[in-house]
Amino acid sequence: MPTQGERALLRLGRALTLLAVVILLFVIAGAALLFRQQLLIGNQLEQMQTVSKQTEQALTMAGHIADSAKKSADTMTDIERAYLLLDASASALPKTVASGTPMRLAFKNYGKTPATLHAVSGRYFYSAGPPTRLSAPQTNLAVPLVVTDGGAAGPYDIPLDINDSDLARASRGDGSVVAQAVLVYADVMGESHQTDVCFAYQFKTGQFETCAAVGLDTHD
């Protein structure tokens, strides 16, 4: 029969075992709670990453839409804007180079909206070297001229500015006789544009040809 001390040790052992079981249960419960919290945090991080990715995609799509809208607006503006260009049917290029015979140049608005003409300048002269671009004045019209779509600007008669010795040099191929004009105008949006035309007389063929080879026939 166990003694009183042995019974006390037995009770103590049982109590310690029970305490160990309780502690183990707390540890298991804590581990389960921690695991659940980690799962929740992982799910939240995954959701946040998904939302972030969706937001990034939405911003990218919005940027593409904005770019497309701008390109469409720019294209529409280019289609509908005014274009003041040379009107070949209303212009008259002399068959020969002679004093008293001017160069007649006319322009037409080939666009779909009116143009506001601010400046016109021209010269018909002897050029010792390759022709250069004619400087356009900012404005030389007291009152800007509105040219409706399909409307005309001009014709403008540009007198020949050359003496006999320069004319003789040009006929020998020493220099050239050049006719140039420049127009400065604005479209309905207020954007400024410029048209340059240039012709050089070819004595060998007896006719004027454009200066496109040297980049002097341009418009924007």
GROMACS elastic network, one bead per residue, 0.5 to 0.9 nm:
[ bonds ]
;  ai    aj funct       b0    kb
    2     5     6  0.78920   500
    2     6     6  0.57392   500
    2     7     6  0.63526   500
    3     6     6  0.52247   500
    3     7     6  0.63260   500
    3     8     6  0.86962   500
    4     7     6  0.51596   500
    4     8     6  0.62737   500
    4     9     6  0.88016   500
    5     8     6  0.50165   500
    5     9     6  0.62710   500
    5    10     6  0.86010   500
    6     9     6  0.50738   500
    6    10     6  0.61332   500
    6    11     6  0.86486   500
    7    11     6  0.62064   500
    7    12     6  0.85664   500
    8    11     6  0.51596   500
    8    12     6  0.61767   500
    8    13     6  0.86273   500
    9    13     6  0.60833   500
    9    14     6  0.86197   500
   10    13     6  0.50684   500
   10    14     6  0.62685   500
   10    15     6  0.86199   500
   11    14     6  0.51330   500
   11    15     6  0.61535   500
   11    16     6  0.86171   500
   12    15     6  0.50326   500
   12    16     6  0.61143   500
   12    17     6  0.85271   500
   13    16     6  0.50951   500
   13    17     6  0.60788   500
   13    18     6  0.85475   500
   14    17     6  0.50107   500
   14    18     6  0.61036   500
   14    19     6  0.85311   500
   15    18     6  0.50808   500
   15    19     6  0.61167   500
   15    20     6  0.85605   500
   16    20     6  0.60646   500
   16    21     6  0.85606   500
   17    20     6  0.50174   500
   17    21     6  0.61816   500
   17    22     6  0.86089   500
   18    21     6  0.50419   500
   18    22     6  0.61758   500
   18    23     6  0.86142   500
   19    22     6  0.50293   500
   19    23     6  0.61066   500
   19    24     6  0.84902   500
   20    23     6  0.50518   500
   20    24     6  0.60275   500
   20    25     6  0.85213   500
   21    24     6  0.50108   500
   21    25     6  0.61165   500
   21    26     6  0.86241   500
   22    25     6  0.50557   500
   22    26     6  0.62617   500
   22    27     6  0.86642   500
   23    26     6  0.50278   500
   23    27     6  0.61603   500
   23    28     6  0.86019   500
   24    28     6  0.61080   500
   24    29     6  0.84762   500
   25    28     6  0.50732   500
   25    29     6  0.60177   500
   25    30     6  0.84534   500
   26    29     6  0.50259   500
   26    30     6  0.59692   500
   26    31     6  0.84587   500
   27    30     6  0.50354   500
   27    31     6  0.60332   500
   27    32     6  0.85007   500
   28    31     6  0.50684   500
   28    32     6  0.60886   500
   28    33     6  0.85467   500
   29    32     6  0.50775   500
   29    33     6  0.61228   500
   29    34     6  0.85483   500
   30    33     6  0.50196   500
   30    34     6  0.60152   500
   30    35     6  0.84463   500
   31    34     6  0.50166   500
   31    35     6  0.60111   500
   31    36     6  0.84906   500
   32    35     6  0.50416   500
   32    36     6  0.61134   500
   32    37     6  0.86012   500
   33    36     6  0.50363   500
   33    37     6  0.61467   500
   33    38     6  0.85838   500
   34    37     6  0.50467   500
   34    38     6  0.61376   500
   34    39     6  0.86036   500
   35    38     6  0.50504   500
   35    39     6  0.62197   500
   35    40     6  0.86563   500
   36    39     6  0.50498   500
   36    40     6  0.62112   500
   36    41     6  0.85982   500
   37    41     6  0.60383   500
   37    42     6  0.84230   500
   38    41     6  0.50074   500
   38    42     6  0.59535   500
   38    43     6  0.84715   500
   39    42     6  0.50049   500
   39    43     6  0.60881   500
   39    44     6  0.85179   500
   40    43     6  0.50710   500
   40    44     6  0.60889   500
   40    45     6  0.85544   500
   41    44     6  0.50057   500
   41    45     6  0.60684   500
   41    46     6  0.84983   500
   42    45     6  0.50817   500
   42    46     6  0.61019   500
   42    47     6  0.85488   500
   43    46     6  0.50214   500
   43    47     6  0.60842   500
   43    48     6  0.85019   500
   44    48     6  0.60176   500
   44    49     6  0.85123   500
   45    49     6  0.60745   500
   45    50     6  0.85005   500
   46    49     6  0.50681   500
   46    50     6  0.61370   500
   46    51     6  0.86098   500
   47    51     6  0.61023   500
   47    52     6  0.84354   500
   48    51     6  0.50593   500
   48    52     6  0.59655   500
   48    53     6  0.84898   500
   49    53     6  0.60433   500
   49    54     6  0.84895   500
   50    53     6  0.51003   500
   50    54     6  0.60925   500
   50    55     6  0.85008   500
   51    54     6  0.50011   500
   51    55     6  0.59925   500
   51    56     6  0.84997   500
   52    55     6  0.50402   500
   52    56     6  0.61230   500
   52    57     6  0.85698   500
   53    56     6  0.50272   500
   53    57     6  0.61168   500
   53    58     6  0.85066   500
   54    57     6  0.50295   500
   54    58     6  0.60463   500
   54    59     6  0.85722   500
   55    59     6  0.61129   500
   55    60     6  0.85195   500
   56    59     6  0.51019   500
   56    60     6  0.61087   500
   56    61     6  0.85311   500
   57    60     6  0.50231   500
   57    61     6  0.60490   500
   57    62     6  0.84690   500
   58    61     6  0.50360   500
   58    62     6  0.60344   500
   58    63     6  0.85487   500
   59    63     6  0.61387   500
   59    64     6  0.86387   500
   60    63     6  0.50447   500
   60    64     6  0.62729   500
   60    65     6  0.86392   500
   61    64     6  0.50199   500
   61    65     6  0.61242   500
   61    66     6  0.85506   500
   62    65     6  0.50095   500
   62    66     6  0.60934   500
   62    67     6  0.85550   500
   63    66     6  0.50518   500
   63    67     6  0.61155   500
   63    68     6  0.85142   500
   64    67     6  0.50636   500
   64    68     6  0.60452   500
   64    69     6  0.84836   500
   65    68     6  0.50518   500
   65    69     6  0.60422   500
   65    70     6  0.85703   500
   66    69     6  0.50410   500
   66    70     6  0.61574   500
   66    71     6  0.85988   500
   67    70     6  0.51014   500
   67    71     6  0.61194   500
   67    72     6  0.85000   500
   68    71     6  0.50845   500
   68    72     6  0.60321   500
   68    73     6  0.85117   500
   69    72     6  0.50557   500
   69    73     6  0.61089   500
   69    74     6  0.85604   500
   70    73     6  0.50313   500
   70    74     6  0.60510   500
   70    75     6  0.84381   500
   71    74     6  0.50271   500
   71    75     6  0.59521   500
   71    76     6  0.84172   500
   72    75     6  0.50480   500
   72    76     6  0.60020   500
   72    77     6  0.84813   500
   73    76     6  0.50588   500
   73    77     6  0.60873   500
   73    78     6  0.86039   500
   74    77     6  0.50236   500
   74    78     6  0.61797   500
   74    79     6  0.86094   500
   75    78     6  0.50632   500
   75    79     6  0.61580   500
   75    80     6  0.86215   500
   76    79     6  0.50474   500
   76    80     6  0.60785   500
   76    81     6  0.83373   500
   77    80     6  0.52265   500
   77    81     6  0.56670   500
   77   189     6  0.84537   500
   78    81     6  0.53865   500
   78    82     6  0.84153   500
   79    82     6  0.86229   500
   79   111     6  0.77437   500
   79   112     6  0.77393   500
   80   111     6  0.64922   500
   80   112     6  0.51551   500
   80   113     6  0.62104   500
   81   111     6  0.57114   500
   81   112     6  0.60672   500
   81   113     6  0.55789   500
   81   114     6  0.78254   500
   81   115     6  0.82123   500
   81   187     6  0.59950   500
   81   188     6  0.69631   500
   81   189     6  0.81282   500
   82   109     6  0.62394   500
   82   110     6  0.67109   500
   82   112     6  0.59719   500
   82   113     6  0.52042   500
   82   114     6  0.58696   500
   82   115     6  0.54575   500
   82   147     6  0.89657   500
   82   148     6  0.85702   500
   82   149     6  0.70122   500
   82   186     6  0.80211   500
   82   187     6  0.55119   500
   82   188     6  0.75961   500
   83   108     6  0.78469   500
   83   109     6  0.52132   500
   83   110     6  0.51817   500
   83   112     6  0.82220   500
   83   113     6  0.86199   500
   83   114     6  0.88531   500
   83   115     6  0.75488   500
   83   149     6  0.85983   500
   83   187     6  0.81992   500
   83   193     6  0.85914   500
   83   195     6  0.88161   500
   83   219     6  0.86476   500
   83   220     6  0.85246   500
   84    87     6  0.88961   500
   84   107     6  0.62516   500
   84   108     6  0.54003   500
   84   110     6  0.62999   500
   84   111     6  0.74993   500
   84   115     6  0.74562   500
   84   117     6  0.88085   500
   84   147     6  0.85739   500
   84   152     6  0.85575   500
   84   153     6  0.81268   500
   84   183     6  0.80089   500
   84   185     6  0.78713   500
   84   193     6  0.88263   500
   84   194     6  0.84317   500
   84   195     6  0.70473   500
   84   219     6  0.86250   500
   85   106     6  0.85779   500
   85   107     6  0.53753   500
   85   108     6  0.56334   500
   85   109     6  0.64917   500
   85   110     6  0.69965   500
   85   183     6  0.88571   500
   85   195     6  0.65788   500
   85   196     6  0.86539   500
   85   197     6  0.88022   500
   85   219     6  0.77324   500
   86    89     6  0.89399   500
   86    90     6  0.87382   500
   86    91     6  0.79260   500
   86   105     6  0.73452   500
   86   106     6  0.60249   500
   86   108     6  0.63104   500
   86   109     6  0.88745   500
   86   195     6  0.83900   500
   86   196     6  0.89375   500
   86   197     6  0.74935   500
   87    90     6  0.55914   500
   87    91     6  0.62262   500
   87   105     6  0.76377   500
   87   106     6  0.53842   500
   87   108     6  0.54958   500
   87   109     6  0.88274   500
   87   152     6  0.82962   500
   88    91     6  0.50890   500
   88    92     6  0.77462   500
   88   105     6  0.80000   500
   88   106     6  0.73283   500
   88   107     6  0.80252   500
   89    92     6  0.79798   500
   89   106     6  0.84167   500
   90   104     6  0.83600   500
   90   105     6  0.73271   500
   90   106     6  0.56796   500
   90   107     6  0.78159   500
   90   154     6  0.88325   500
   90   155     6  0.70861   500
   91   103     6  0.82686   500
   91   104     6  0.53679   500
   91   106     6  0.50816   500
   91   107     6  0.80527   500
   91   155     6  0.69010   500
   91   156     6  0.86336   500
   92   102     6  0.89495   500
   92   103     6  0.65632   500
   92   105     6  0.64800   500
   92   106     6  0.84438   500
   93    96     6  0.87698   500
   93   102     6  0.84345   500
   93   103     6  0.57381   500
   93   104     6  0.64034   500
   93   105     6  0.78748   500
   93   199     6  0.89781   500
   93   207     6  0.82857   500
   93   208     6  0.70768   500
   94    97     6  0.67010   500
   94    98     6  0.86367   500
   94   101     6  0.69947   500
   94   102     6  0.73234   500
   94   103     6  0.63312   500
   94   104     6  0.82214   500
   94   207     6  0.79614   500
   94   208     6  0.80401   500
   95   206     6  0.68607   500
   95   207     6  0.61475   500
   95   208     6  0.79977   500
   96   101     6  0.83767   500
   96   201     6  0.85550   500
   96   203     6  0.87425   500
   96   206     6  0.68199   500
   96   207     6  0.74176   500
   97   101     6  0.72521   500
   97   102     6  0.88517   500
   97   160     6  0.82127   500
   97   167     6  0.83578   500
   97   177     6  0.80878   500
   97   201     6  0.78668   500
   98   101     6  0.57190   500
   98   102     6  0.84133   500
   98   160     6  0.75874   500
   98   167     6  0.87842   500
   99   102     6  0.77887   500
   99   159     6  0.80479   500
   99   160     6  0.60863   500
   99   161     6  0.79383   500
   99   162     6  0.77287   500
   99   163     6  0.85689   500
  100   159     6  0.70634   500
  100   160     6  0.70411   500
  101   158     6  0.89223   500
  101   159     6  0.69272   500
  101   160     6  0.69278   500
  102   124     6  0.79861   500
  102   157     6  0.57396   500
  102   158     6  0.52383   500
  102   160     6  0.57568   500
  103   124     6  0.71274   500
  103   156     6  0.80348   500
  103   157     6  0.55921   500
  103   158     6  0.50240   500
  103   159     6  0.64400   500
  103   160     6  0.73918   500
  103   179     6  0.71997   500
  104   154     6  0.88803   500
  104   155     6  0.62940   500
  104   156     6  0.55172   500
  104   158     6  0.62212   500
  104   159     6  0.87800   500
  105   154     6  0.71512   500
  105   155     6  0.53964   500
  105   156     6  0.52900   500
  105   157     6  0.65819   500
  105   158     6  0.78176   500
  105   181     6  0.80342   500
  106   152     6  0.73413   500
  106   153     6  0.62138   500
  106   156     6  0.61095   500
  106   157     6  0.88336   500
  107   151     6  0.86613   500
  107   152     6  0.57402   500
  107   154     6  0.61774   500
  107   155     6  0.70160   500
  107   156     6  0.89155   500
  108   111     6  0.89138   500
  108   147     6  0.81549   500
  108   149     6  0.83402   500
  108   150     6  0.63891   500
  108   151     6  0.57410   500
  108   153     6  0.58820   500
  108   154     6  0.83865   500
  109   112     6  0.80632   500
  109   113     6  0.84159   500
  109   114     6  0.75932   500
  109   115     6  0.72449   500
  109   147     6  0.67252   500
  109   148     6  0.68588   500
  109   149     6  0.53671   500
  109   150     6  0.50257   500
  109   151     6  0.54957   500
  109   152     6  0.63543   500
  109   153     6  0.78617   500
  110   113     6  0.88864   500
  110   149     6  0.64487   500
  110   150     6  0.56855   500
  110   151     6  0.80895   500
  111   114     6  0.76186   500
  111   115     6  0.85208   500
  111   148     6  0.88241   500
  111   149     6  0.57083   500
  111   150     6  0.71424   500
  112   148     6  0.83910   500
  112   149     6  0.51999   500
  112   150     6  0.77093   500
  113   147     6  0.89102   500
  113   148     6  0.66065   500
  113   149     6  0.51460   500
  113   150     6  0.87878   500
  113   187     6  0.75150   500
  113   188     6  0.68537   500
  114   146     6  0.66456   500
  114   147     6  0.55174   500
  114   149     6  0.51111   500
  114   150     6  0.85784   500
  114   151     6  0.83759   500
  114   186     6  0.89010   500
  114   187     6  0.67285   500
  114   188     6  0.65208   500
  115   145     6  0.81824   500
  115   146     6  0.57222   500
  115   147     6  0.50727   500
  115   148     6  0.63202   500
  115   149     6  0.75358   500
  115   185     6  0.64209   500
  115   186     6  0.57244   500
  115   188     6  0.66216   500
  116   144     6  0.62209   500
  116   145     6  0.56064   500
  116   147     6  0.61384   500
  116   148     6  0.85986   500
  116   184     6  0.87084   500
  116   185     6  0.53364   500
  116   186     6  0.51473   500
  116   187     6  0.65023   500
  116   188     6  0.79034   500
  116   190     6  0.88236   500
  117   120     6  0.79057   500
  117   139     6  0.89238   500
  117   141     6  0.82596   500
  117   144     6  0.55327   500
  117   146     6  0.61057   500
  117   147     6  0.69944   500
  117   153     6  0.82491   500
  117   183     6  0.74261   500
  117   184     6  0.62152   500
  117   186     6  0.66193   500
  118   137     6  0.89411   500
  118   138     6  0.74555   500
  118   139     6  0.51952   500
  118   140     6  0.67845   500
  118   141     6  0.59624   500
  118   142     6  0.86972   500
  118   143     6  0.79682   500
  118   144     6  0.50575   500
  118   145     6  0.68307   500
  118   183     6  0.77282   500
  118   184     6  0.56151   500
  118   185     6  0.52559   500
  118   186     6  0.75956   500
  119   136     6  0.75663   500
  119   137     6  0.64068   500
  119   138     6  0.66498   500
  119   140     6  0.50503   500
  119   141     6  0.58593   500
  119   144     6  0.79433   500
  119   182     6  0.79788   500
  119   183     6  0.56819   500
  119   184     6  0.50434   500
  119   185     6  0.69582   500
  120   136     6  0.77368   500
  120   137     6  0.78190   500
  120   139     6  0.79680   500
  120   140     6  0.70169   500
  120   141     6  0.78916   500
  120   181     6  0.72556   500
  120   182     6  0.58119   500
  120   184     6  0.65996   500
  121   134     6  0.83066   500
  121   135     6  0.84677   500
  121   136     6  0.67649   500
  121   137     6  0.74501   500
  121   140     6  0.82945   500
  121   180     6  0.83377   500
  121   181     6  0.55435   500
  121   182     6  0.53800   500
  121   183     6  0.67056   500
  121   184     6  0.89925   500
  122   134     6  0.78998   500
  122   156     6  0.86458   500
  122   157     6  0.89976   500
  122   158     6  0.65008   500
  122   179     6  0.74659   500
  122   180     6  0.54100   500
  122   182     6  0.63654   500
  122   183     6  0.89249   500
  123   134     6  0.84394   500
  123   158     6  0.62248   500
  123   159     6  0.74988   500
  123   160     6  0.76957   500
  123   161     6  0.77894   500
  123   178     6  0.79154   500
  123   179     6  0.57310   500
  123   180     6  0.54090   500
  123   181     6  0.65493   500
  124   158     6  0.61972   500
  124   159     6  0.62403   500
  124   161     6  0.59370   500
  124   162     6  0.82192   500
  124   177     6  0.73217   500
  124   178     6  0.56689   500
  124   180     6  0.64107   500
  124   181     6  0.87992   500
  125   159     6  0.85777   500
  125   160     6  0.58469   500
  125   162     6  0.56171   500
  125   176     6  0.84317   500
  125   177     6  0.56670   500
  125   178     6  0.55200   500
  125   179     6  0.65081   500
  125   180     6  0.87956   500
  126   160     6  0.87555   500
  126   161     6  0.72362   500
  126   162     6  0.58331   500
  126   163     6  0.84837   500
  126   166     6  0.65011   500
  126   167     6  0.72295   500
  126   170     6  0.74250   500
  126   175     6  0.71377   500
  126   176     6  0.57960   500
  126   178     6  0.62011   500
  126   179     6  0.88861   500
  127   130     6  0.69004   500
  127   131     6  0.62874   500
  127   166     6  0.87448   500
  127   170     6  0.83397   500
  127   175     6  0.55702   500
  127   176     6  0.52877   500
  127   177     6  0.60554   500
  127   178     6  0.65677   500
  128   131     6  0.82928   500
  128   166     6  0.84899   500
  128   169     6  0.87869   500
  128   170     6  0.80928   500
  128   174     6  0.69023   500
  128   176     6  0.64916   500
  128   177     6  0.87430   500
  129   132     6  0.87216   500
  129   174     6  0.82253   500
  129   175     6  0.54336   500
  129   176     6  0.73720   500
  130   175     6  0.75041   500
  130   176     6  0.78661   500
  130   214     6  0.82662   500
  131   134     6  0.87815   500
  131   176     6  0.83408   500
  131   178     6  0.72050   500
  131   198     6  0.86178   500
  131   200     6  0.85347   500
  131   211     6  0.81809   500
  131   214     6  0.81289   500
  131   216     6  0.82628   500
  132   214     6  0.85221   500
  132   216     6  0.74352   500
  133   136     6  0.89509   500
  133   180     6  0.84899   500
  133   196     6  0.81377   500
  133   198     6  0.87076   500
  133   215     6  0.87022   500
  133   216     6  0.61437   500
  134   180     6  0.70411   500
  134   181     6  0.72504   500
  134   182     6  0.69159   500
  134   196     6  0.79213   500
  134   216     6  0.86653   500
  135   182     6  0.78704   500
  136   139     6  0.83487   500
  136   181     6  0.88934   500
  136   182     6  0.61730   500
  136   183     6  0.73087   500
  136   184     6  0.71722   500
  136   194     6  0.83674   500
  137   140     6  0.66051   500
  137   182     6  0.89127   500
  137   183     6  0.89485   500
  137   184     6  0.79595   500
  138   184     6  0.75067   500
  139   142     6  0.81331   500
  139   144     6  0.85021   500
  139   184     6  0.77707   500
  140   143     6  0.87905   500
  140   144     6  0.88007   500
  141   144     6  0.57661   500
  141   145     6  0.78631   500
  144   185     6  0.88939   500
  145   153     6  0.84385   500
  146   151     6  0.89964   500
  147   150     6  0.79785   500
  147   151     6  0.53995   500
  147   152     6  0.64515   500
  147   153     6  0.67501   500
  148   152     6  0.78783   500
  149   152     6  0.86934   500
  152   155     6  0.80307   500
  153   156     6  0.83328   500
  154   157     6  0.85713   500
  158   179     6  0.81046   500
  158   180     6  0.89329   500
  158   181     6  0.88574   500
  160   179     6  0.84883   500
  162   165     6  0.83667   500
  162   166     6  0.63759   500
  162   167     6  0.65515   500
  162   177     6  0.84572   500
  163   166     6  0.54835   500
  163   167     6  0.61833   500
  163   168     6  0.87183   500
  164   167     6  0.50012   500
  164   168     6  0.61350   500
  164   169     6  0.86643   500
  165   168     6  0.50794   500
  165   169     6  0.62729   500
  165   170     6  0.86869   500
  166   170     6  0.61407   500
  166   171     6  0.85687   500
  166   174     6  0.87200   500
  166   175     6  0.82798   500
  166   176     6  0.88156   500
  166   177     6  0.89007   500
  167   170     6  0.51246   500
  167   171     6  0.62012   500
  167   172     6  0.87845   500
  167   176     6  0.83250   500
  167   177     6  0.76652   500
  168   171     6  0.50937   500
  168   172     6  0.64531   500
  168   173     6  0.88933   500
  168   174     6  0.85703   500
  169   172     6  0.52010   500
  169   173     6  0.64906   500
  169   174     6  0.50087   500
  169   175     6  0.66338   500
  169   176     6  0.81162   500
  170   173     6  0.50508   500
  170   174     6  0.50002   500
  170   177     6  0.65274   500
  170   203     6  0.81061   500
  171   174     6  0.72630   500
  171   175     6  0.82971   500
  171   176     6  0.77080   500
  171   177     6  0.88003   500
  171   202     6  0.84868   500
  171   203     6  0.59236   500
  171   204     6  0.85112   500
  172   175     6  0.82630   500
  172   203     6  0.83137   500
  173   176     6  0.68861   500
  173   202     6  0.89386   500
  173   203     6  0.80608   500
  176   200     6  0.66541   500
  176   201     6  0.67915   500
  176   202     6  0.79190   500
  176   203     6  0.89449   500
  177   199     6  0.84520   500
  177   200     6  0.57079   500
  177   201     6  0.55469   500
  177   202     6  0.82649   500
  178   198     6  0.71119   500
  178   199     6  0.56787   500
  178   201     6  0.64606   500
  178   208     6  0.87691   500
  179   197     6  0.82229   500
  179   198     6  0.57198   500
  179   199     6  0.51422   500
  179   200     6  0.63786   500
  179   201     6  0.83651   500
  180   196     6  0.74902   500
  180   197     6  0.56205   500
  180   199     6  0.64015   500
  180   200     6  0.87251   500
  180   216     6  0.88208   500
  181   195     6  0.82372   500
  181   196     6  0.59744   500
  181   197     6  0.54072   500
  181   198     6  0.66637   500
  182   194     6  0.70033   500
  182   195     6  0.56149   500
  182   197     6  0.64723   500
  182   198     6  0.88814   500
  183   193     6  0.82234   500
  183   194     6  0.55621   500
  183   195     6  0.52007   500
  183   196     6  0.66927   500
  183   197     6  0.89657   500
  184   192     6  0.71091   500
  184   193     6  0.58553   500
  184   195     6  0.67469   500
  185   191     6  0.83675   500
  185   192     6  0.57613   500
  185   193     6  0.54096   500
  185   194     6  0.64065   500
  185   195     6  0.85325   500
  186   189     6  0.76550   500
  186   190     6  0.54214   500
  186   191     6  0.52826   500
  186   193     6  0.58339   500
  186   194     6  0.86068   500
  187   190     6  0.53454   500
  187   191     6  0.55911   500
  187   192     6  0.67529   500
  187   193     6  0.76348   500
  188   191     6  0.74827   500
  189   192     6  0.89328   500
  192   220     6  0.89024   500
  193   219     6  0.74501   500
  193   220     6  0.56449   500
  194   218     6  0.81760   500
  194   219     6  0.56710   500
  194   220     6  0.59236   500
  195   217     6  0.78283   500
  195   218     6  0.59750   500
  195   220     6  0.67659   500
  196   216     6  0.64808   500
  196   217     6  0.53329   500
  196   218     6  0.52221   500
  196   219     6  0.61147   500
  197   210     6  0.78056   500
  197   211     6  0.78656   500
  197   212     6  0.87853   500
  197   216     6  0.64952   500
  197   218     6  0.68205   500
  197   219     6  0.86075   500
  198   209     6  0.84164   500
  198   210     6  0.57476   500
  198   211     6  0.53098   500
  198   212     6  0.77550   500
  198   216     6  0.59865   500
  198   217     6  0.58015   500
  199   208     6  0.58698   500
  199   209     6  0.53465   500
  199   211     6  0.55651   500
  199   212     6  0.87146   500
  199   216     6  0.89693   500
  199   217     6  0.86484   500
  200   207     6  0.84408   500
  200   208     6  0.53923   500
  200   209     6  0.54811   500
  200   210     6  0.62906   500
  200   211     6  0.65485   500
  201   204     6  0.89893   500
  201   205     6  0.86262   500
  201   206     6  0.71676   500
  201   207     6  0.56987   500
  201   209     6  0.63317   500
  201   210     6  0.88287   500
  202   205     6  0.56010   500
  202   206     6  0.56255   500
  202   207     6  0.55269   500
  202   208     6  0.58660   500
  202   209     6  0.70259   500
  203   207     6  0.69861   500
  203   208     6  0.86644   500
  204   207     6  0.82110   500
  205   208     6  0.84516   500
  209   212     6  0.86943   500
  210   213     6  0.77949   500
  210   216     6  0.83542   500
  210   217     6  0.71875   500
  211   214     6  0.57094   500
  211   215     6  0.65794   500
  211   216     6  0.55432   500
  211   217     6  0.61243   500
  212   216     6  0.56472   500
  212   217     6  0.51327   500
  212   218     6  0.79671   500
  213   216     6  0.77221   500
  213   217     6  0.85956   500
  214   217     6  0.82690   500
  215   218     6  0.68801   500
